[in-house]
């Protein structure tokens, strides 16, 4: 049934986008995003056919960098995206399609599709109760704001709802829900642990692509977005497109028979590469005092984990961006300083007034400002960031207390170790001496680095990756390694760090919206 109830809702956010996006033509389709020759009929799709008439017409006022935009749009709510759902509350998606922006008619037939997940902390994410675009919210974001800013991210800016901004730019917005690690059935069995979240997001992409010609927007131009664990899942979605490793899981859910490859990936502060995250964390933040105690963590444990990171980083054989050579534990600090941190500080300081810049530099004497460039040492930077958010090990603690331990739970077992180091040093007495036999496979299913390392041909070829310089929810090397891996494969990578920002920040959302137009070749 068609609904025409026009509603108005006010949307005000801290950092806006622009409706006047730049256009760029001549963007070639990568192999994984080749357009389908024909869309499937509604009969062939059965219950997974997109009902073009089942929308409500809504109006929203969205604040952007160009001012408030009044957007009238069609809203499809809680569409189940698999034929055999485990839990429709989470395995459903919303679709928003702009009709007019400030009274001007918008044709979104060939617009890019922003695929915005709202997963945080690998927790369940549902859009079933949303009353319009951007209504799903984010679950499970880590606490412990370290800089006092909004959005739990600290610094100068907080998280931004990219779905709302994409709609104001004339894009189609798809917001999928996904199962998460805390869900249990009546028997106490966990049904949202790994790899449930990524399988659900892949199934949602398949739903969209199977409905090519029925669902508005260009289904060959899907751009995913996500923050924190959602950023890891967005990276994973981009890295693992059409991988056969997920086939049995997708078949079990009755996912549509279509591609799950996406065109481009947007990832903010991805909590990824979990099996190597403890070592990376200690390499980065090992000598910083812990936020919880004000003291350094156990340096013997930290040193062992740093050694593991050195071995892992050497095994990757990655070259850095900007012509930088092989990345190792010995030179990664200088690489981060040269490629990301000093340029980030320079950009921030250039944006200040002369008075504000002088005051900032007076308060932060570790920075040398000369010839309009900021320089500083790695040690000075670490001291500037201050306390680390997490203890040691950060992700696979000996007492099985992390959300990541829960993410790899199984059956009625709430939490499991997923590293040999964590398993050997277990303090709960509840586990065997060895990591469970299924763990290696599940880790591969959850790690974008695994698929990039295998040169997966179905991966996205365009990457937008962002992280705050004060984000100690994970190591700064995690995002940098994803960026380097994609760039080493020849992919288009746009990666930078936000100066003095913490977890979840997004201070250049307008640039992202324009980047989407550029890489997809979208013209308004």
C-alpha positions in Angstrom: 0.0 0.0 0.0 1.3 3.5 -0.9 1.5 5.9 1.9 1.6 9.7 1.3 1.5 10.9 4.9 3.9 13.9 4.8 5.8 14.4 8.0 8.4 17.0 9.0 11.4 16.3 11.2 14.2 18.6 12.0 17.7 17.2 11.7 20.6 19.3 13.0 24.1 18.0 13.1 27.5 19.5 14.0 29.3 19.0 10.7 27.4 19.3 7.4 27.8 18.4 3.8 27.2 20.1 0.6 24.4 19.7 -1.9 26.5 21.2 -4.6 28.7 18.2 -5.2 31.5 18.2 -7.8 31.1 15.9 -10.8 33.7 13.9 -12.6 33.1 11.7 -15.6 35.0 9.0 -17.2 35.3 6.8 -14.1 35.8 3.2 -15.3 33.9 0.3 -13.7 36.1 -2.2 -11.9 35.6 -5.8 -12.7 33.6 -6.5 -9.5 31.1 -3.7 -10.2 30.2 -4.7 -13.8 26.6 -3.9 -14.4 24.1 -6.8 -14.6 22.7 -7.4 -18.0 19.1 -7.3 -16.8 17.3 -6.9 -13.5 15.4 -9.9 -12.0 11.7 -10.0 -12.2 9.6 -9.7 -9.1 8.5 -13.3 -9.6 12.1 -14.5 -9.7 12.9 -12.6 -6.5 9.8 -13.7 -4.6 9.6 -12.3 -1.1 12.8 -10.4 -1.8 11.3 -8.2 -4.5 11.5 -4.5 -3.7 7.9 -3.1 -3.6 8.3 0.3 -5.4 5.0 1.6 -4.1 5.4 0.7 -0.4 6.9 4.1 0.7 5.9 7.0 2.9 6.7 10.5 1.7 8.5 12.5 4.4 10.1 15.9 4.6 13.3 16.7 6.6 15.3 19.8 7.2 19.0 18.8 7.0 21.8 21.2 8.0 24.7 21.1 5.6 27.8 23.3 5.0 25.7 25.2 2.5 22.9 25.8 5.0 19.7 24.1 5.7 18.2 21.9 3.0 14.6 21.0 2.9 14.4 17.5 1.5 11.2 15.7 0.5 11.9 12.0 0.1 10.4 8.5 -0.2 11.0 6.2 2.8 10.8 2.4 2.7 10.9 1.0 6.2 12.1 -2.3 7.7 12.4 -4.4 4.5 13.6 -7.9 5.3 16.6 -8.6 3.1 16.9 -12.4 3.4 14.5 -15.2 2.6 15.1 -17.1 5.8 15.7 -14.5 8.5 17.0 -15.5 11.9 15.8 -12.2 13.4 13.9 -9.7 11.2 14.4 -7.0 13.8 18.0 -6.8 12.7 17.9 -8.4 9.3 16.0 -5.6 7.6 16.9 -2.3 5.9 15.5 1.1 5.2 15.7 3.0 1.9 15.5 6.7 1.5 15.2 8.3 -2.0 15.2 12.1 -2.5 12.3 13.6 -4.5 12.9 17.3 -4.1 15.7 19.4 -2.5 14.7 23.0 -1.7 11.7 22.6 -4.0 13.8 21.4 -7.0 12.9 18.0 -8.4 15.6 15.4 -8.0 16.0 12.3 -10.3 17.8 9.7 -8.2 17.4 6.9 -10.8 21.2 6.8 -11.4 22.4 8.3 -8.2 25.1 6.6 -6.1 23.7 4.5 -3.2 25.2 5.2 0.2 25.1 2.0 2.2 25.3 3.2 5.8 25.7 0.7 8.6 25.4 1.9 12.2 27.2 -0.9 14.0 29.3 0.0 17.0 31.2 -2.4 19.3 30.0 -5.4 17.2 26.7 -4.9 18.9 23.3 -5.5 17.3 22.1 -2.8 15.0 18.4 -2.3 14.1 16.6 0.2 11.8 13.2 -1.3 12.4 12.0 1.5 14.6 13.5 4.4 12.7 11.0 7.1 11.6 13.1 8.4 8.7 16.6 8.6 7.3 19.3 8.5 9.9 16.9 7.1 12.5 18.8 3.9 13.2 21.4 5.4 15.5 24.6 3.8 16.5 25.0 1.1 19.2 28.0 -0.1 21.2 30.4 2.8 20.7 33.3 2.7 23.2 33.1 5.2 26.0 35.9 7.1 27.7 35.9 10.3 25.7 39.5 11.5 26.0 39.2 15.1 24.7 35.8 16.3 25.8 34.2 16.7 22.4 30.8 15.5 21.2 29.9 12.1 19.8 32.2 10.3 22.2 35.0 11.2 19.8 36.7 14.1 21.6 38.5 17.0 20.0 36.8 19.5 17.8 34.0 17.5 16.1 31.9 14.4 16.6 30.2 11.8 14.6 28.2 12.8 11.6 25.1 11.1 10.1 26.2 10.5 6.6 22.8 9.1 5.5 21.2 12.5 6.1 24.0 14.3 4.3 23.9 11.9 1.4 20.2 12.4 1.0 20.7 16.2 1.0 23.2 15.7 -1.8 20.7 13.8 -3.9 22.0 10.3 -3.2 19.9 7.2 -2.4 20.5 6.0 1.1 20.2 2.4 2.3 20.6 1.8 6.0 20.9 -1.9 6.9 20.5 -3.5 10.3 22.7 -6.4 11.4 22.9 -9.0 14.1 25.4 -8.4 16.9 27.4 -10.3 19.5 25.0 -10.0 22.5 21.9 -11.6 20.9 20.7 -15.0 22.4 17.7 -17.2 21.8 15.6 -18.8 24.5 18.1 -21.6 25.0 20.9 -19.1 25.6 22.6 -19.7 22.3 24.4 -16.7 20.8 23.2 -16.1 17.2 24.9 -12.7 16.4 28.5 -13.5 17.0 31.1 -13.7 14.2 30.6 -13.8 11.3 26.9 -12.9 11.6 27.3 -9.1 11.1 29.3 -9.2 7.9 27.1 -12.0 6.5 24.1 -9.8 7.2 25.6 -6.8 5.5 26.6 -8.9 2.5 23.0 -10.2 2.3 21.7 -6.6 2.4 24.0 -5.7 -0.5 22.7 -8.7 -2.4 19.2 -7.6 -1.8 19.9 -4.2 -3.3 21.8 -5.5 -6.3 19.2 -8.2 -7.0 16.6 -5.4 -7.2 18.5 -3.5 -9.9 15.9 -1.6 -12.0 13.4 -1.8 -9.2 15.1 -0.1 -6.3 16.1 3.6 -7.1 19.8 4.4 -7.5 22.7 2.9 -9.4 23.2 -0.6 -7.8 26.6 -0.7 -9.5 27.7 2.3 -7.5 27.2 1.3 -3.9 29.4 3.1 -1.4 29.5 1.7 2.2 30.1 3.7 5.3 30.7 2.8 8.9 32.4 3.9 12.1 34.4 1.9 14.8 33.4 -1.7 14.5 31.1 -0.5 11.7 34.2 1.0 10.0 35.8 -2.5 10.3 32.8 -4.1 8.7 32.7 -1.4 6.0 36.4 -2.2 5.2 35.6 -5.9 5.3 32.6 -5.4 3.0 34.9 -3.6 0.5 37.8 -6.1 0.8 35.8 -9.3 0.6 33.3 -8.6 -2.2 32.0 -11.8 -3.8 34.3 -14.0 -1.8 33.2 -17.7 -1.9 34.1 -18.0 1.8 30.7 -16.7 2.8 28.6 -18.7 0.4 27.3 -21.3 2.9 26.3 -18.7 5.4 24.5 -16.6 2.8 22.7 -19.7 1.4 21.6 -20.6 4.9 19.9 -17.2 5.3 18.2 -17.4 1.9 20.2 -14.4 0.6 19.4 -13.1 -2.9 21.4 -14.7 -5.8 23.4 -11.6 -6.6 26.8 -10.0 -6.2 27.7 -8.6 -2.8 30.6 -6.5 -4.1 30.5 -2.8 -3.5 32.0 0.0 -5.6 33.7 2.1 -2.8 34.4 2.0 0.9 34.2 4.6 3.5 35.7 3.6 6.9 36.1 5.7 10.0 38.4 4.5 12.9 38.0 0.8 11.9 38.5 -1.7 14.8 39.9 -4.4 12.5 42.6 -7.0 12.1 41.7 -8.2 15.6 44.0 -11.2 15.8 47.0 -8.8 15.5 45.4 -5.8 17.3 47.0 -6.5 20.7 50.5 -6.3 19.3 49.8 -3.3 17.2 48.2 -1.5 20.2 51.3 -2.1 22.4 53.6 -1.0 19.6 51.6 2.3 19.4 50.5 3.0 23.0 52.6 0.5 25.1 54.5 3.1 27.1 51.5 5.4 27.8 49.8 5.2 31.1 46.4 3.5 31.2 43.4 5.8 31.6 41.9 3.4 34.2 44.9 3.4 36.6 47.1 6.3 35.6 50.1 3.9 35.5 51.9 2.0 32.8 50.5 -1.5 32.0 52.5 -4.6 32.6 55.6 -3.9 30.5 56.7 -7.5 30.2 53.4 -8.4 28.5 53.5 -5.2 26.5 57.0 -6.1 25.2 56.0 -9.6 24.2 53.1 -8.2 22.2 55.2 -5.6 20.6 57.5 -8.4 19.4 54.5 -10.1 17.9 53.6 -7.0 16.0 57.1 -6.7 14.6 56.9 -10.2 13.2 53.4 -9.6 11.7 54.3 -6.3 10.2 57.4 -7.8 8.5 55.2 -10.6 7.1 52.9 -8.2 5.3 55.7 -6.8 3.1 53.8 -3.5 2.6 55.1 -0.3 1.1 53.9 2.9 2.5 51.9 5.6 0.7 53.7 8.6 -0.8 56.6 6.6 -2.1 57.6 5.4 1.3 59.4 2.1 1.3 58.8 -1.2 3.2 56.9 -0.7 6.5 58.4 -2.3 9.5 58.1 -2.0 13.3 61.3 0.0 13.2 60.2 2.7 10.8 56.5 2.8 11.3 56.7 5.7 13.8 58.6 7.9 11.3 56.1 6.8 8.5 53.1 7.9 10.6 54.8 11.2 11.5 55.8 11.9 7.9 52.7 10.7 6.0 49.9 11.5 8.5 50.6 13.2 11.8 52.7 16.2 10.9 50.6 17.0 7.8 47.5 16.7 10.0 48.9 19.1 12.6 50.0 21.4 9.9 46.5 21.5 8.3 44.9 22.1 11.7 47.3 24.9 12.7 46.9 26.6 9.3 43.2 26.8 9.9 43.5 28.7 13.1 43.7 32.5 13.4 47.1 33.9 14.3 46.1 34.4 17.9 44.6 31.0 18.3 47.6 29.4 16.7 50.0 31.2 19.0 47.9 30.1 22.0 47.8 26.5 20.8 51.6 26.4 20.2 52.2 28.0 23.6 50.2 25.2 25.2 51.8 22.5 23.1 55.5 23.2 23.1 56.4 19.8 21.7 55.4 21.2 18.2 57.9 23.3 16.3 56.2 25.6 13.8 58.4 26.9 11.0 57.7 27.9 7.4 54.0 27.0 8.0 54.8 23.4 8.9 54.5 21.5 12.1 57.2 19.1 13.2 57.6 17.1 16.3 58.9 13.7 17.5 57.1 10.5 18.1 57.8 10.7 21.8 56.4 14.2 21.9 53.3 13.0 20.1 52.7 10.1 22.5 53.0 12.4 25.5 50.6 14.8 23.8 47.9 12.1 23.4 48.3 11.0 27.1 46.6 8.1 28.7 45.7 5.1 26.6 42.1 3.9 26.8 42.7 0.2 27.1 44.7 -2.1 29.4 46.9 -5.0 28.2 46.1 -7.1 26.2 43.6 -4.6 24.8 41.5 -6.9 22.6 42.0 -10.5 23.9 42.5 -10.0 27.6 43.4 -12.9 29.8 40.1 -12.7 31.7 37.9 -12.8 28.6 36.4 -9.4 29.4 36.4 -7.6 26.1 33.6 -7.2 23.6 35.9 -8.9 21.0 36.0 -12.0 23.2 32.2 -12.0 23.1 32.3 -11.4 19.3 34.0 -14.8 18.9 31.7 -16.6 21.3 29.8 -19.6 20.0 26.9 -21.7 21.0 26.1 -21.0 24.6 29.7 -19.9 25.3 29.7 -16.2 25.7 33.3 -15.4 25.2 36.4 -17.1 23.7 40.0 -16.3 23.2 41.0 -15.7 19.6 44.8 -15.5 19.9 47.2 -18.1 21.0 48.8 -15.6 23.4 45.5 -14.8 25.1 44.7 -18.5 25.3 48.0 -19.5 26.9 47.7 -16.8 29.5 44.0 -17.3 30.3 43.1 -16.5 33.9 39.5 -17.8 33.9 40.2 -21.5 33.9 37.3 -21.9 31.6 39.1 -22.7 28.4 41.5 -25.3 26.9 45.1 -24.5 26.3 44.6 -24.1 22.6 42.5 -21.8 20.5 39.4 -23.6 19.2 39.7 -25.2 15.8 37.1 -23.1 14.1 38.7 -19.8 15.2 41.2 -19.4 12.3 38.4 -19.6 9.8 36.3 -17.1 11.6 39.1 -14.7 12.0 39.6 -14.7 8.2 35.9 -14.0 7.7 36.2 -11.0 9.9 39.5 -9.5 8.7 39.8 -7.2 5.7 43.6 -7.7 5.7 43.1 -11.4 4.9 41.1 -10.6 1.8 43.4 -7.8 0.7 46.3 -10.1 1.2 44.7 -12.6 -1.1 44.2 -9.9 -3.7 40.5 -10.6 -3.8 39.2 -9.6 -7.3 35.8 -8.6 -6.0 37.1 -5.9 -3.7 36.1 -2.2 -4.1 38.7 -0.1 -5.8 38.1 3.2 -4.0 38.8 3.7 -0.3 38.1 6.6 2.0 39.7 6.0 5.5 39.8 8.3 8.4 41.0 8.2 12.1 41.6 10.7 14.9 45.2 11.2 16.0 44.0 10.9 19.7 42.1 7.7 19.0 43.6 5.1 21.4 40.7 2.7 20.9 43.0 0.9 18.5 46.5 1.4 17.0 47.1 4.1 14.4 48.7 1.3 12.3 45.5 -0.6 11.8 43.9 2.0 9.4 47.3 2.7 7.9 47.9 -0.9 7.1 44.5 -1.2 5.4 45.3 1.9 3.4 48.7 0.6 2.4 47.3 -2.8 1.5 44.7 -1.4 -0.9 47.2 1.1 -2.4 49.8 -1.6 -3.0 47.1 -3.4 -5.0 46.7 -0.3 -7.2 43.5 0.9 -5.6 42.5 4.5 -5.2 43.1 5.4 -1.5 42.2 8.6 0.3 43.5 8.4 3.8 44.2 11.0 6.5 44.1 11.5 10.2 42.1 14.2 12.1 44.4 16.2 14.4 43.5 16.1 18.1 40.4 14.0 17.4 39.4 10.9 19.3 37.2 7.9 18.4 34.3 8.4 16.0 35.2 11.9 14.7 34.3 12.9 11.2 35.4 16.5 10.5 35.4 16.5 6.7 32.0 15.0 5.8 31.4 17.5 3.1 34.6 16.3 1.4 33.5 12.7 1.6 30.2 13.6 -0.1 32.1 15.3 -2.9 34.5 12.3 -3.1 31.5 10.0 -3.6 30.4 12.1 -6.6 33.9 12.1 -8.0 34.7 8.4 -7.8 31.2 7.3 -9.0 31.1 9.8 -11.8 27.8 11.2 -10.6 26.5 14.4 -12.2 23.6 16.3 -10.7 
